[in-house]
Amino acid sequence: MKILQAIVITGCIGFIGFILTVLTSLFTASAFYLWLIPIVTLFFIMTVNLPIFEVWQKRTAKKANLFILIISMSIVIGHILFVKYDRSLEVVSSQDTDLTEYIPYSEGTKVVQLNEESTLKIEGNLPKLDGSTALYPVYAGFAQAVYPEKDYSIEESEVVSSQTGEAFERLLNKEADIIFIPKPSEQQYKLAESHGVQLKLTPIGREAFIFFVHAKNPIETLSVEQIQDIYSGKITNWKEVGGNRKKIRAFQRPAESGSQTALIRVMGGKPLMDPPTKDVVSAMEGIINETADYQNKSDAIGFSFRHFSEEMVRNGKIKNISVEGIPPTIETIKDGSYPFINEFYAITLEDNDSPQVDRFLKWMLSEQGQRIVSETGYVAVE
């Protein structure tokens, strides 16, 4: 009789635990709950069955069950609070910038505006512009100075931003006339070759490629070699570079992004380690799964271009680190003392015979064009 009673109780509690586990896997897919529910279920089965076989008194079992319930609720509440705190530390990448604030001619637009009439005006057959998120404010400023006033939707117009990888493919497919990105990667050069086209790169500005860490991380500077060793996996703990005894979480970006291409150049031929399988990167188009999210934790290191890192630094949660003791500033970019300086380009196809495009490129290098570059927050090439 006791065995039958124990079997029934075990089956009932086990069934409830199974249903909760299934529902959890369907609606949350949280590994935390997927191991917590079976453990709690097992403890309840044990404490309920022990009095049946007179190992415990019923009063003791009730106290044990109440204790298990309180501990379980405390763990769940603690987990929820930790997750909320964890999410509060997230730092958006440059993809999360609200580019709608820079749409040409839009009300309250943040694009740099000239104080006088542009020396170049293009009224018809407008060159189609595309590029990286980081550079949209620059070429949106170009467009507002040179193009006629009208609606320039960020998704579908003559001035869009589909990000580095897609913009490059649109150029190769002749869906865009000029794209604005950092120097293409070797893979992108090979892709252009496979399309049978030659690229024309016109440098229009310079920017620092920077690394950032948590504001409370004691690290202030790293050498080039230390950065290479961190991203190759040779250095794995902050203690090795003078910091706290914490494992380094060195996040990366998707392979086709301009910043990941810049990181590969920083590596100087050293192989990159595999990035952590961290997902859920917030992009303008929605939540997508990526393997390289930047998250503002005390053990993390991330990278960006200085213009966008400055925006993130203002929230007080991260700080840019110096390289070889040299901070990434406009002054150190201008004098070339900061080690990682990247030119960014207006890229066209060599066989583009549009006089509008040629005139536009020359204007970008003029005093007016370069003023827009510098007032946007980058460093002019002229």
C-alpha positions in Angstrom: 0.0 0.0 0.0 2.8 2.4 0.9 4.7 1.6 -2.3 1.5 2.2 -4.4 0.9 5.5 -2.6 4.5 6.6 -3.2 4.2 5.7 -6.9 1.0 7.8 -7.3 2.5 10.8 -5.5 5.8 10.5 -7.4 3.8 10.3 -10.7 1.7 13.3 -9.9 4.5 15.6 -8.8 6.7 14.3 -11.6 4.0 15.0 -14.2 3.5 18.6 -12.9 7.3 19.1 -13.1 7.4 17.7 -16.6 4.6 20.0 -17.8 6.3 23.0 -16.2 9.6 22.0 -17.9 7.9 21.7 -21.3 6.1 25.0 -21.0 9.4 26.6 -19.9 11.2 25.2 -23.0 8.4 26.5 -25.2 8.1 30.0 -23.9 11.4 31.0 -22.4 14.0 28.4 -23.4 15.9 29.5 -20.3 18.6 27.0 -19.3 18.3 28.3 -15.7 14.7 27.2 -15.3 15.3 24.0 -17.3 17.6 22.7 -14.6 15.9 24.3 -11.6 12.4 22.8 -12.2 13.6 19.1 -12.3 15.8 19.6 -9.2 12.9 21.2 -7.2 10.6 18.5 -8.5 12.9 15.8 -7.2 13.2 17.4 -3.8 9.4 17.6 -3.5 9.1 14.0 -4.4 11.6 13.0 -1.8 10.2 15.1 1.1 6.6 14.0 0.4 7.5 10.3 0.2 9.8 10.2 3.3 6.9 10.3 5.8 5.1 7.5 4.0 8.0 5.2 4.8 8.2 6.7 8.3 11.7 8.1 7.7 10.4 11.6 8.5 7.4 12.9 10.4 4.7 14.7 8.4 5.4 17.9 10.3 9.1 17.7 9.4 8.1 17.1 5.7 5.8 20.1 5.7 8.6 22.3 7.0 11.0 20.9 4.5 8.5 21.5 1.6 7.9 25.1 2.9 11.7 25.6 3.1 12.1 24.3 -0.5 9.3 26.6 -1.7 10.8 29.6 -0.1 14.3 28.9 -1.4 13.0 28.2 -4.9 11.1 31.5 -5.0 14.1 33.3 -3.7 16.3 31.8 -6.4 13.8 32.7 -9.1 13.3 36.3 -7.8 17.1 36.6 -7.6 17.5 35.3 -11.1 14.9 37.8 -12.5 16.6 40.7 -10.7 20.0 39.6 -12.0 18.7 39.3 -15.6 17.2 42.8 -15.3 20.5 44.2 -14.0 22.4 42.3 -16.7 20.3 43.8 -19.4 20.6 47.3 -17.9 24.3 47.0 -18.6 24.0 46.3 -22.3 25.6 48.8 -24.6 24.2 49.2 -28.0 26.5 48.9 -31.0 26.7 51.5 -33.7 23.9 49.6 -35.5 21.5 50.8 -32.8 22.0 54.5 -33.6 18.7 56.1 -34.6 19.6 57.2 -38.1 16.2 58.8 -38.7 17.6 61.7 -36.7 20.0 62.4 -39.7 17.6 62.1 -42.6 18.3 65.0 -45.0 15.7 67.9 -44.9 13.7 66.1 -42.2 12.3 68.3 -39.4 14.9 68.9 -36.7 17.5 66.9 -38.6 20.9 66.6 -36.9 23.0 66.6 -40.2 25.6 69.3 -40.5 24.3 72.2 -42.5 26.4 74.7 -44.4 26.0 78.4 -43.6 26.1 79.3 -47.2 24.9 77.9 -50.5 26.8 74.8 -51.7 29.1 75.3 -54.7 27.6 72.2 -56.2 24.0 71.5 -56.9 22.6 68.3 -58.5 19.0 68.7 -59.5 18.3 65.6 -61.6 19.5 62.0 -62.0 20.7 62.0 -58.4 23.6 59.5 -57.7 22.3 56.8 -55.3 24.1 56.8 -52.0 24.5 53.9 -49.5 26.9 52.9 -46.8 27.7 51.9 -43.3 25.7 53.1 -40.3 28.6 55.0 -38.9 29.0 57.1 -42.0 25.3 57.8 -42.8 25.5 61.2 -40.9 28.3 62.3 -43.2 26.8 61.4 -46.6 23.4 62.5 -45.4 25.0 65.9 -44.8 26.5 65.8 -48.3 23.1 65.1 -49.7 21.3 67.9 -47.9 23.9 70.3 -49.2 23.9 69.2 -52.8 20.6 67.4 -53.5 17.2 69.1 -54.0 14.8 69.3 -51.0 12.4 66.3 -50.8 11.7 63.2 -48.8 14.7 60.8 -48.5 13.5 57.7 -46.9 16.3 55.8 -45.1 15.0 52.5 -46.5 14.1 53.5 -50.1 15.4 56.7 -51.7 18.6 58.1 -53.3 20.1 58.2 -49.7 19.8 55.0 -47.7 21.9 53.0 -45.2 21.8 49.3 -45.6 25.1 48.8 -43.7 28.6 47.9 -44.9 28.1 44.4 -46.3 24.8 45.0 -48.1 25.9 48.4 -49.4 29.0 46.8 -51.0 26.9 44.2 -52.7 24.5 46.9 -53.9 27.4 48.8 -55.5 28.6 45.6 -57.3 25.1 45.1 -58.6 24.9 48.7 -59.7 22.0 49.4 -57.4 24.1 52.1 -55.7 26.4 54.7 -57.4 28.5 55.7 -54.4 28.9 53.9 -51.1 30.6 55.2 -47.9 32.5 52.5 -45.9 35.9 51.8 -44.4 38.5 50.2 -46.7 37.1 46.9 -48.1 38.3 43.6 -46.8 40.3 41.1 -48.9 37.1 39.1 -49.3 35.2 42.1 -50.6 38.0 42.8 -53.1 37.7 39.2 -54.3 33.9 39.5 -54.6 34.4 42.6 -56.8 36.8 40.7 -58.9 34.3 37.9 -59.3 31.8 40.4 -60.6 34.3 41.6 -63.1 34.5 45.2 -61.8 37.2 47.5 -60.5 36.7 49.7 -57.4 37.7 53.3 -57.2 38.4 54.5 -53.6 38.2 58.2 -52.8 39.3 58.9 -49.2 37.1 61.5 -47.7 37.9 61.4 -44.0 39.8 59.6 -41.2 38.7 58.1 -38.0 40.3 56.2 -35.0 39.5 52.5 -34.5 39.1 52.2 -30.7 38.7 49.6 -28.0 36.5 50.2 -24.9 36.0 48.5 -21.6 33.7 48.9 -18.5 34.1 52.2 -16.8 35.1 50.4 -13.6 37.8 48.3 -15.3 41.1 49.6 -14.0 42.8 49.1 -17.3 43.6 52.5 -18.9 46.0 51.5 -21.8 47.0 48.4 -23.7 49.8 47.8 -26.1 49.2 46.7 -29.7 50.7 43.3 -28.9 48.4 42.9 -25.9 45.3 43.7 -28.0 46.5 41.2 -30.6 47.1 38.6 -27.9 43.6 39.2 -26.4 41.9 38.7 -29.7 44.0 35.7 -30.7 43.1 34.0 -27.4 46.7 34.1 -26.0 45.8 36.4 -23.2 42.6 35.3 -21.5 42.5 37.1 -18.1 42.7 40.8 -17.2 45.3 39.9 -14.6 47.8 39.3 -17.4 47.6 42.9 -18.5 47.5 44.5 -15.0 43.8 44.3 -14.3 41.5 42.3 -12.0 41.5 38.5 -11.9 38.7 38.1 -14.4 38.3 36.2 -17.6 38.3 38.5 -20.6 35.2 38.4 -22.8 36.5 39.8 -26.1 33.5 40.4 -28.3 33.6 40.6 -32.1 31.4 41.8 -34.9 30.0 40.0 -37.9 32.6 39.2 -40.6 31.1 41.6 -43.2 31.0 44.6 -40.9 33.5 47.5 -41.4 34.6 47.3 -37.7 35.4 43.6 -38.0 37.5 44.3 -41.1 39.3 47.0 -39.1 40.0 44.5 -36.3 41.5 42.0 -38.7 43.9 44.7 -39.9 44.8 45.4 -36.2 45.7 41.7 -35.8 48.5 42.2 -38.3 48.2 38.6 -39.7 47.6 36.9 -36.3 44.6 34.6 -36.4 41.4 35.7 -34.6 40.0 33.4 -32.0 36.5 32.1 -32.4 34.0 34.7 -31.0 31.8 33.7 -28.1 28.3 32.5 -29.2 26.5 35.5 -27.8 23.3 36.3 -29.6 20.6 39.0 -29.7 22.1 42.1 -31.3 19.6 44.9 -31.6 19.7 46.4 -35.1 17.5 49.0 -36.8 15.6 46.4 -38.7 14.8 44.4 -35.5 16.4 41.8 -33.3 18.7 39.5 -35.2 20.9 36.7 -34.0 24.6 37.4 -34.1 27.7 35.9 -32.6 29.3 39.2 -31.4 27.2 41.5 -29.3 28.9 44.2 -27.2 27.8 44.0 -23.6 28.9 46.5 -21.0 30.2 44.1 -18.4 33.3 44.6 -16.2 35.1 41.7 -17.9 34.3 42.7 -21.5 36.2 44.5 -24.2 34.6 45.7 -27.4 35.6 47.9 -30.3 34.1 50.6 -32.5 35.0 53.7 -34.4 35.7 56.7 -32.2 32.7 58.8 -33.3 30.2 56.2 -32.1 32.2 55.2 -29.0 32.0 58.9 -27.9 28.3 58.5 -27.9 28.5 55.4 -25.7 31.1 56.9 -23.4 28.7 59.6 -22.5 26.4 57.2 -20.7 29.2 56.7 -18.2 29.3 52.9 -18.3 32.2 52.4 -20.7 35.5 54.1 -21.4 37.8 54.2 -24.4 41.3 52.8 -23.6 44.5 54.3 -24.8 46.8 52.3 -27.1 50.5 52.4 -26.3 49.5 55.2 -23.9 48.0 57.3 -26.6 44.2 58.2 -26.2 42.0 58.3 -29.3 41.3 62.0 -29.8 40.9 64.3 -32.8 44.3 65.7 -32.1 46.0 62.2 -32.1 44.2 61.3 -35.3 45.3 64.5 -37.0 49.0 64.2 -35.9 49.0 60.4 -36.6 50.2 59.4 -33.2 47.3 57.1 -32.4 48.2 53.7 -33.7 44.9 52.7 -35.3 43.7 55.3 -37.8 41.4 54.3 -40.6 40.5 56.3 -43.7 37.0 56.0 -44.9 36.0 56.2 -48.5 33.5 57.1 -51.1 33.7 54.0 -53.3 32.5 53.9 -56.9 33.0 51.5 -59.8 35.8 52.4 -62.2 33.5 52.0 -65.2 31.0 54.6 -63.8 30.9 57.3 -66.4 28.4 59.6 -64.7 29.6 63.2 -64.7 27.4 63.8 -61.7 29.3 61.2 -59.7 32.7 62.7 -60.6 31.6 66.2 -59.8 30.1 65.0 -56.5 33.3 63.2 -55.5 35.4 66.3 -56.2 33.0 68.4 -54.1 33.4 66.0 -51.2 37.1 66.9 -51.1 36.4 70.6 -51.4 36.5 72.9 -48.4 32.7 72.6 -48.0 32.6 68.9 -48.2 35.5 68.5 -45.8 33.9 70.9 -43.4 30.8 68.6 -43.2 33.2 65.7 -42.5 34.9 67.5 -39.6 31.8 69.1 -38.1 30.0 65.7 -38.1 32.8 64.5 -35.8 35.3 62.9 -38.0 38.7 64.1 -39.2 39.0 65.7 -42.6 41.6 64.4 -45.1 42.3 67.9 -46.5 
